[in-house]
């Protein structure tokens, strides 16, 4: 997936923008280490709700201009404390939903090895190269996420916006911005309830700079 800075930069308006990429909180215990993706609309655990409140508290002094979000329940529950505190109405973008894991959906990590003969730890590489049976490919993910990313950037000149979504989608966004293959995003850990910040400055040679990666605000 090298649909990144060399392709994206010429399409950017000439303004700096800050993206706060926020992964949803921990999900219900019955879905731990399960490939749910876009097909299982799970909610948050008690810890996940605490993480959502921690995100809102950490961003309380940040002047955000907008919130964009996946429609899935775990994301909606994560953004709720911040939306309530800030008074911002989230813009729901269906294409920010999690990866469709196809036939892996519902399997735990060890079950993928047992039933499909591959290591689930290689999921980014598998998606980009061989593909998951009946799941989304790296090309399909880039095709779906890129228009949403471009819209967010174009609609927010000189602004800070929060994008609440999923671990897989944050990695797709980073791959698009950095012009790197999706499989290389395996080097970046994106934990539940984490915040990553990217600044976009189109006039610079390196237009996309990661200012914060995988920061988990302290729980109250």
N, C-alpha and C positions, 0 to 999 in steps of 0.2 A: 504494500500500500504506500507508494511513494507519490501520493497526491497532496504534497505538503507545501512548504514555503515557496518553492520555485514556481508552483502552479497557482497558489492561493494569493501570494503577495500582490501581483498586478491587479487583482480584482478588489483590493481593499481601498476604502476611502482613506484619505490622508489624515488620519487622526489616531491618537493613542487610545487604547481601550484596555481595561483590566477585566479579566474573566476569573471569577472565583468558581472553580470546579469542585463540586461537593458530592461525595458519594453518600448514598443513603445509609442510615444506621443499621446495626445488626438486625437480622431478620428472625422470625419465630424459630425456636429451637428445632422444631421438626424439619426445618429446611436447611439446617447447618450442613455445609459441605455437600449440598445438593445443587445440581445444575437446574435452576429454575428459569433463568433467562426471561424472555418476554412472554412465555406461555403459562407461567405460574404467577398469579398476582397475590403474593404473600404480604403479610403485614410485618410490623416491627416487634421485636422482643422488648422486655422491660429495659434491658440495657440499651437497645436501639433508641427507645424514647428518651432515655437520659442523654444519649449522644446527640440527639436532635436538639435538646435544650442547651447542651454545651455549645453546639454550633451557633445557635441563636445568641447566646451570651457572649461568645467570642467576637461575633460580628456586630454587637450592639453599638459600638462606637465607630463602625465603618459606614460611611455615607454611600449606601447602595442606591442605584437608580432603577434597578429592575430585577426581577426574578423570572427565570425560565426553567421549565421542568418537564421531566418525563411524566406521563399520565399514570404510571403504575403506583399502586397503593403504598408500597414501602417508601417511595420518593415523596408522595403527597404527605405522608405522616411525618417525614423528616423535615420538610420545609415549613410545616404548620406553625411551629413556635416562632420562627423568624418572620413569616408573613404576618402573624398576629402582632408581633412587637413593632414591626416596621410600618405596617399599614399598606405594604405593597401587595398588589394583586398579581399572583403568578400567571405567567403566560405559558399555557400547556402546549408543548410541541410533541405530537405523537412519535415523530422520528427520533426522539431522544430516549425511547424505550430501550430496554436491555437487549443484548444479542439474542437471536433465536438459536438455541442450541440443538434444534432438530431432534434427532433420535436419542440424544444424550439427556433430554429433558426428564427430570425426575430421578436420574441416577446419581448416586454419590460418587465421589472421586474414585474410590476403589472399585465401584461397580463398572465404571467406564473401562478400566483395565480388564476386568473379568469378561465383560460382554462385547467389547469392541477391539480388544487387543492393543490398545494404545494408552500412553500415559496422559492422564488428564492434566498433569502439570505442563504439558506441551500444547495446551489448548490454543494459545495465540498463533503458534506456528502451524498447527493443524488447520485452523480456520483460514489462514492466509494461503496455505499451499494445497493440501489434499482436500480440505473441507470436511465438515461434519455431515454425515448423511442427513438429508432433508433439513439442514440448517443453513444459516447465512454464511456466505463466503466473505473474505476480506474485501473483495471488490464491491459486493452488494452492500456491505456496511459503509464503506466510503461513499458510495452513491447515495445512501439514505441520510447519512449524518452531515455530509458536506453542505448541502443547501441550508440546513438548519443553522450550522455554524456561520455560514456567510450572512444569513439574515440577521443573526444576533449581532455580528460585528458591524454590519451596515446600519442597523437601527440604533446604534449606541455610540455616537461620536463623543469622545472626551468623557466617557462615563465608566462607572464600575457596575458590573452586573454579576449576579450569582446564577450559576447553572447547576441545578440539582438533578443528578441522574445516577448512573451506575458505573461500577468499576470497569466493565468492558467498554462502555461508551466514552468514559474519560480517556481511556487508552486510545481509542479511535481518534478522538479530538486531538490528543497530543501527537499522534502519528501524522495526522493531516497538517497540523501547524508546523511541526519540526521537519516534515518531509522525509520521514523515516518509515521503514517497513513496520507493519503492525507487530510482527513477531519481536522486534527490538524493544517494544514497550513492556516486555516481560521483565526488563531490568528495573522497572518502576513498580514499587509496591503501592497499591491504592487500597487502604483499609476502610472498613466500615466507619462512617462518620468523619472521614478525613476531608481536609480542605487543601486544594492545590491552586496556586495563583499564577496565571500567565499574563504578562503584559505584552500588548501588541503595539509596536511603533513602526509603521510602514516605511518611514523615511530612513530607518537604519538598515545597514547591510544585513544584520541578523534581526529581522523584524519581530521575532517571537522569542521572548525571554521568560524562562520559568523562575519566578521569584520565590515560590514556596511549593513544596512537594510533599503530599501525604502527611500533612500536619493534623494531628488529632487533638482538639482542644481538651483541656482537663475537665473531668466530670465534676459536677458540684458535689 
